[in-house]
Amino acid sequence: MMQRRAFLKSSLLLAAPTLSIPALAKTASAIPGERTLRLYNTHTGEKLSSVFWAEGQFIPDALKDINKVLRDHRNNQVAEMDPQLLLLLDQVNDKLGNGKELHIISGYRSPESNAKLHANSNGVAKRSMHMDGKAIDIRLPGKDLKMLHKAAMSLKGGGVGYYPDSQFVHMDTGRVRYW
């Protein structure tokens, strides 16, 4: 365990300047222990189980791995996802007692992909937060979609949309709002 902690601390010291977000640190510091996300990208079939938070810090290599799984599957563009969004996903898991994989419908969306989707659907915002790495669309097999929606809204961490026909819940780190 000591070798792992030493590795984590040395990795985090190198990345510290890029992770100094005051509002995020305030929220994140209230979360003790290790935080793990289990993700399944429904479009690529990729799975990931990763400890992304430990010793009071985000783990840079884990964030890179998560960013890759949450990339725009249409053109393979990778972007940095908002770490606050990852904390929200973890908190939803905790609320629902979930230890299984979250199914990812959409994570990062490049401007090109978003423009194409927007042109073909009135359900896609022209200036979607997906393009900023601040939004995600998820489902949790075995859990009622309404329960997932209620759990996400109870966090008051940003926007939450309910899409029962498409079987997903949208979460973002924008202002608190529901639809």
Contacts in CASP RR format, 6 or more apart in sequence:
PFRMAT RR
TARGET T0000
AUTHOR 0000-0000-0000
METHOD contacts of the structure
MODEL  1
MMQRRAFLKSSLLLAAPTLSIPALAKTASAIPGERTLRLYNTHTGEKLSS
VFWAEGQFIPDALKDINKVLRDHRNNQVAEMDPQLLLLLDQVNDKLGNGK
ELHIISGYRSPESNAKLHANSNGVAKRSMHMDGKAIDIRLPGKDLKMLHK
AAMSLKGGGVGYYPDSQFVHMDTGRVRYW
5 55 0 8 1.000
8 54 0 8 1.000
8 55 0 8 1.000
8 57 0 8 1.000
8 59 0 8 1.000
9 55 0 8 1.000
11 59 0 8 1.000
11 60 0 8 1.000
11 61 0 8 1.000
12 19 0 8 1.000
12 55 0 8 1.000
12 57 0 8 1.000
12 58 0 8 1.000
12 59 0 8 1.000
12 60 0 8 1.000
14 60 0 8 1.000
15 58 0 8 1.000
15 60 0 8 1.000
18 60 0 8 1.000
19 57 0 8 1.000
19 58 0 8 1.000
19 60 0 8 1.000
19 83 0 8 1.000
21 83 0 8 1.000
21 84 0 8 1.000
23 84 0 8 1.000
24 83 0 8 1.000
24 84 0 8 1.000
24 87 0 8 1.000
27 84 0 8 1.000
27 87 0 8 1.000
28 53 0 8 1.000
28 56 0 8 1.000
28 58 0 8 1.000
28 83 0 8 1.000
28 87 0 8 1.000
29 56 0 8 1.000
31 53 0 8 1.000
31 56 0 8 1.000
31 87 0 8 1.000
31 90 0 8 1.000
32 56 0 8 1.000
33 53 0 8 1.000
33 54 0 8 1.000
33 55 0 8 1.000
33 56 0 8 1.000
34 51 0 8 1.000
34 53 0 8 1.000
34 54 0 8 1.000
35 51 0 8 1.000
35 52 0 8 1.000
35 53 0 8 1.000
35 54 0 8 1.000
35 86 0 8 1.000
35 87 0 8 1.000
35 90 0 8 1.000
36 49 0 8 1.000
36 50 0 8 1.000
36 51 0 8 1.000
36 52 0 8 1.000
36 90 0 8 1.000
37 48 0 8 1.000
37 49 0 8 1.000
37 50 0 8 1.000
37 52 0 8 1.000
37 66 0 8 1.000
37 86 0 8 1.000
37 89 0 8 1.000
37 90 0 8 1.000
37 93 0 8 1.000
37 102 0 8 1.000
38 47 0 8 1.000
38 48 0 8 1.000
38 49 0 8 1.000
38 99 0 8 1.000
38 100 0 8 1.000
38 101 0 8 1.000
38 102 0 8 1.000
39 46 0 8 1.000
39 47 0 8 1.000
39 48 0 8 1.000
39 49 0 8 1.000
39 50 0 8 1.000
39 66 0 8 1.000
39 69 0 8 1.000
39 70 0 8 1.000
39 101 0 8 1.000
39 102 0 8 1.000
39 104 0 8 1.000
40 46 0 8 1.000
40 47 0 8 1.000
40 101 0 8 1.000
40 102 0 8 1.000
40 103 0 8 1.000
40 104 0 8 1.000
41 47 0 8 1.000
41 69 0 8 1.000
41 70 0 8 1.000
41 73 0 8 1.000
41 104 0 8 1.000
42 103 0 8 1.000
42 104 0 8 1.000
42 105 0 8 1.000
43 73 0 8 1.000
43 105 0 8 1.000
44 69 0 8 1.000
44 73 0 8 1.000
46 69 0 8 1.000
47 101 0 8 1.000
48 65 0 8 1.000
48 66 0 8 1.000
48 69 0 8 1.000
49 101 0 8 1.000
50 59 0 8 1.000
50 62 0 8 1.000
50 65 0 8 1.000
50 66 0 8 1.000
51 59 0 8 1.000
51 62 0 8 1.000
52 58 0 8 1.000
52 59 0 8 1.000
52 62 0 8 1.000
52 63 0 8 1.000
52 66 0 8 1.000
52 83 0 8 1.000
52 86 0 8 1.000
53 59 0 8 1.000
53 86 0 8 1.000
53 87 0 8 1.000
53 90 0 8 1.000
58 83 0 8 1.000
63 80 0 8 1.000
63 81 0 8 1.000
63 83 0 8 1.000
63 86 0 8 1.000
66 81 0 8 1.000
66 86 0 8 1.000
67 78 0 8 1.000
67 79 0 8 1.000
67 80 0 8 1.000
67 81 0 8 1.000
67 108 0 8 1.000
68 78 0 8 1.000
69 104 0 8 1.000
70 81 0 8 1.000
70 104 0 8 1.000
70 107 0 8 1.000
70 108 0 8 1.000
70 133 0 8 1.000
70 136 0 8 1.000
71 77 0 8 1.000
71 78 0 8 1.000
71 79 0 8 1.000
71 107 0 8 1.000
71 108 0 8 1.000
72 78 0 8 1.000
72 79 0 8 1.000
72 107 0 8 1.000
72 108 0 8 1.000
72 109 0 8 1.000
72 110 0 8 1.000
72 113 0 8 1.000
74 110 0 8 1.000
74 113 0 8 1.000
74 116 0 8 1.000
75 110 0 8 1.000
75 112 0 8 1.000
75 113 0 8 1.000
77 108 0 8 1.000
77 110 0 8 1.000
78 108 0 8 1.000
79 108 0 8 1.000
79 110 0 8 1.000
79 133 0 8 1.000
80 133 0 8 1.000
81 107 0 8 1.000
81 108 0 8 1.000
81 133 0 8 1.000
81 134 0 8 1.000
81 136 0 8 1.000
82 132 0 8 1.000
82 133 0 8 1.000
82 134 0 8 1.000
82 173 0 8 1.000
84 157 0 8 1.000
84 173 0 8 1.000
85 133 0 8 1.000
85 134 0 8 1.000
85 135 0 8 1.000
85 136 0 8 1.000
85 171 0 8 1.000
85 172 0 8 1.000
85 173 0 8 1.000
88 152 0 8 1.000
88 155 0 8 1.000
88 157 0 8 1.000
88 158 0 8 1.000
88 171 0 8 1.000
88 173 0 8 1.000
89 102 0 8 1.000
89 136 0 8 1.000
89 138 0 8 1.000
89 171 0 8 1.000
91 155 0 8 1.000
92 98 0 8 1.000
92 102 0 8 1.000
92 148 0 8 1.000
92 151 0 8 1.000
92 152 0 8 1.000
92 155 0 8 1.000
92 171 0 8 1.000
93 99 0 8 1.000
93 102 0 8 1.000
95 151 0 8 1.000
95 154 0 8 1.000
95 155 0 8 1.000
96 140 0 8 1.000
96 143 0 8 1.000
96 147 0 8 1.000
96 148 0 8 1.000
96 151 0 8 1.000
98 140 0 8 1.000
98 143 0 8 1.000
100 140 0 8 1.000
100 141 0 8 1.000
100 142 0 8 1.000
102 138 0 8 1.000
102 139 0 8 1.000
102 140 0 8 1.000
103 138 0 8 1.000
103 139 0 8 1.000
103 140 0 8 1.000
103 141 0 8 1.000
104 136 0 8 1.000
104 137 0 8 1.000
104 138 0 8 1.000
105 137 0 8 1.000
105 138 0 8 1.000
105 139 0 8 1.000
105 166 0 8 1.000
105 168 0 8 1.000
106 130 0 8 1.000
106 135 0 8 1.000
106 136 0 8 1.000
106 137 0 8 1.000
107 130 0 8 1.000
107 133 0 8 1.000
107 135 0 8 1.000
107 136 0 8 1.000
107 137 0 8 1.000
108 130 0 8 1.000
108 131 0 8 1.000
108 133 0 8 1.000
109 117 0 8 1.000
109 128 0 8 1.000
109 130 0 8 1.000
109 131 0 8 1.000
110 131 0 8 1.000
111 131 0 8 1.000
114 124 0 8 1.000
114 126 0 8 1.000
114 128 0 8 1.000
114 130 0 8 1.000
114 131 0 8 1.000
117 124 0 8 1.000
118 124 0 8 1.000
118 125 0 8 1.000
118 126 0 8 1.000
118 128 0 8 1.000
128 135 0 8 1.000
129 135 0 8 1.000
129 172 0 8 1.000
129 173 0 8 1.000
129 174 0 8 1.000
130 136 0 8 1.000
134 172 0 8 1.000
134 173 0 8 1.000
134 174 0 8 1.000
135 170 0 8 1.000
135 171 0 8 1.000
135 172 0 8 1.000
135 173 0 8 1.000
136 170 0 8 1.000
136 171 0 8 1.000
136 172 0 8 1.000
137 163 0 8 1.000
137 168 0 8 1.000
137 169 0 8 1.000
137 170 0 8 1.000
137 171 0 8 1.000
138 148 0 8 1.000
138 168 0 8 1.000
138 169 0 8 1.000
138 171 0 8 1.000
139 145 0 8 1.000
139 148 0 8 1.000
139 167 0 8 1.000
139 168 0 8 1.000
139 169 0 8 1.000
140 148 0 8 1.000
145 162 0 8 1.000
145 164 0 8 1.000
145 167 0 8 1.000
145 168 0 8 1.000
145 169 0 8 1.000
146 162 0 8 1.000
146 164 0 8 1.000
148 169 0 8 1.000
149 160 0 8 1.000
149 161 0 8 1.000
149 162 0 8 1.000
149 169 0 8 1.000
152 160 0 8 1.000
152 161 0 8 1.000
152 169 0 8 1.000
152 171 0 8 1.000
153 160 0 8 1.000
153 178 0 8 1.000
156 176 0 8 1.000
157 173 0 8 1.000
157 174 0 8 1.000
157 176 0 8 1.000
158 171 0 8 1.000
158 172 0 8 1.000
158 173 0 8 1.000
158 174 0 8 1.000
158 175 0 8 1.000
158 176 0 8 1.000
158 177 0 8 1.000
159 170 0 8 1.000
159 171 0 8 1.000
159 172 0 8 1.000
159 173 0 8 1.000
159 174 0 8 1.000
159 175 0 8 1.000
159 176 0 8 1.000
159 177 0 8 1.000
159 178 0 8 1.000
160 169 0 8 1.000
160 170 0 8 1.000
160 171 0 8 1.000
160 172 0 8 1.000
160 177 0 8 1.000
160 178 0 8 1.000
160 179 0 8 1.000
161 169 0 8 1.000
161 170 0 8 1.000
161 171 0 8 1.000
161 178 0 8 1.000
161 179 0 8 1.000
162 169 0 8 1.000
162 170 0 8 1.000
162 178 0 8 1.000
162 179 0 8 1.000
163 169 0 8 1.000
163 170 0 8 1.000
END
